[in-house]
Structure formats: structure tokens, C-alpha cells
Amino acid sequence: MAEHLVATTPERDGADWDTVAEVWRRAPAQTLWRRHSDRVNSALVERWLPSGTGSTLKTDLWDEAMGAGLYPAIAARSERVVGVDVSRSIVVAAAERYPALDARVAHVHALPFEDGSFDAVVSNSTLDHFDEAAEIDRSVLELARVLRPGGTLVLTLDNPANPLVALAKVLPRQALNRAWLRWADASARLGLLPYHVGATYGRSRLRTVVEQSGFVVEETTAIVHAPRPIAVMIGQRIQGGGRFLRALAALERLEQAPTRFVTGHFVAIRATRLA
């Protein structure tokens, strides 16, 4: 396993994420929500990642360590999939689940790959855990560097126009994170997150940053319209879940509504790397 770890922020430091992953595994499972989230993100990959892609980079492996993740959808459209994460334990868990995945410890600020190494990059909610917006800019430039001209970028960030995201950003992060680690059972049942909701961009600013980094933007949308905390709390109290998952899937039709950039938890963008 290749290693290239640059811990540039406490929130994204490998040891911190190792701790988060360990506590998360002990907390009550959010199985139905995880299935729904994976389905929505996988559907975006199936729509936007070209079939027959050569090599694809996925920029974190939390989803693959905690559930099915996006790997099956990406692998179905790619000859080779490389995944990176700053947490060693997350990398190990994802690699154990998917032996064909080339999983490595790395930071998105300094990826251990040559220029133009990949035909596509899938970065879902990786760049929204930093303290400063400038770190998002730096990361997008790094993704552009490792992507070949003509390659595809599929990128999602927390949507600051979504009320739940906006609320999470103004809450006292450090105190809440300490409370989560101490009372993980109760926190998980309430649908709370144990990690930093950091700087992010709305669709207009994100589009500008991506274009200034050497891309042409092909499409933007907003995804995950089901309210996560409510869905988690309900999902942990029911058996089976087929009908509940169908109800959550129905809420995703809001992606077609004029209000999608308010109801969607994530802003999503598809872009092509310029020469």
C-alpha cells in the first residue's frame, strides 16, 4: 500500500478520522439511511461517469468502509479504481470489503500520482471538511492536476443553502464533537454527525472555482433531498424498511423541482478537464 499523508488541518488529520471511524462502528447502525445515501450517490455516478472509463480516482473511502459505498457503481464503469483516504483504518476497511480496489492513504492536497494519471475523478463530499474555503480551491487544483485532459470530474459539496447544512455550520463544532464521542449511541440515533461540517460553496461559487481550475462545467444539480436526521431517527425504529426506502427515493424527485438547490443536501457538478 502506497502512503502519502499530509495532515494540513486537524479536522482532516488521519488520527482524528481513525477515532471517528472507530466510534462510528460502535454506534447504532444507520443502515437504511446508508443504503439510501449510497443509492443516490451511485445513481449520480451512473448518470455522469462515462461507461468504459479507464482509471477512476475516488477521493475518500468513508462510504466503502461503512457500507456498500459507491465502489460497485464506479467499478462497473471503470477498468481500474483507485481510492484514497487520510485515515489508515478507513483505507484498510474499504480494501477488505473490496480487494480489487487500489486503496491508499493520501491527502487530497497532495496526491501521490503523476499529472494526468486518471480518466475520471469522483469526489463526493470530501472537500467540505476544511476550515478555510481556500483549501477547497487548493484541492480542486490538485484534482485537475491528476486528471487527464478530457477527463471527467464528478464533485459534490455540502449545500450551504440547505437549512440543515446551514444549521450544522453555526453550531459549536468542537463541543458537539466531544459530546458525540462521549454519547455516541444517542447521537447516532438522532442522526447527528461526528465530524466537521466545514467550509463549502454554493453552486455559483463552486462553478467559478471549478472553471478557474481548468475545467468546463457540463452540468450542475443538487442531490439527497430526504432530510437526514429525520430519516435516520425513523429508519432506526422500523423493521424491514422496503416501504421506507421507497418513500425516501420518492423525495429524491425534488431534484427536478425549481427548489432543488434549497432542499438538496449536496451541490453536484460534472465537469470536463480542459487541455
Secondary structure, 3 states (H helix, E strand, C coil): CCEECCCCCHHHCHHHHHHHHHHHHHCCCCHHHHHHHHHHHHHHHHHHCCCCEEEEEECCCHHHHHCCCCHHHHHCCEEEEEEEECCHHHHHHHHHHCCCCEEEEEECCECCCCCCCEEEEEEECCCCCCCCHHHHHHHHHHHHHHEEEEEEEEEEEECCCCHHHHHHHHCCHHHHHHHHHHCHHHHHHCCCCCCCCCCCCCHHHHHHHHHHCCEEEEEEEEECCCCHHHHHHHHCCCCCCHHHHHHHHHHHHHHHCCCHHHHCCEEEEEEEECC
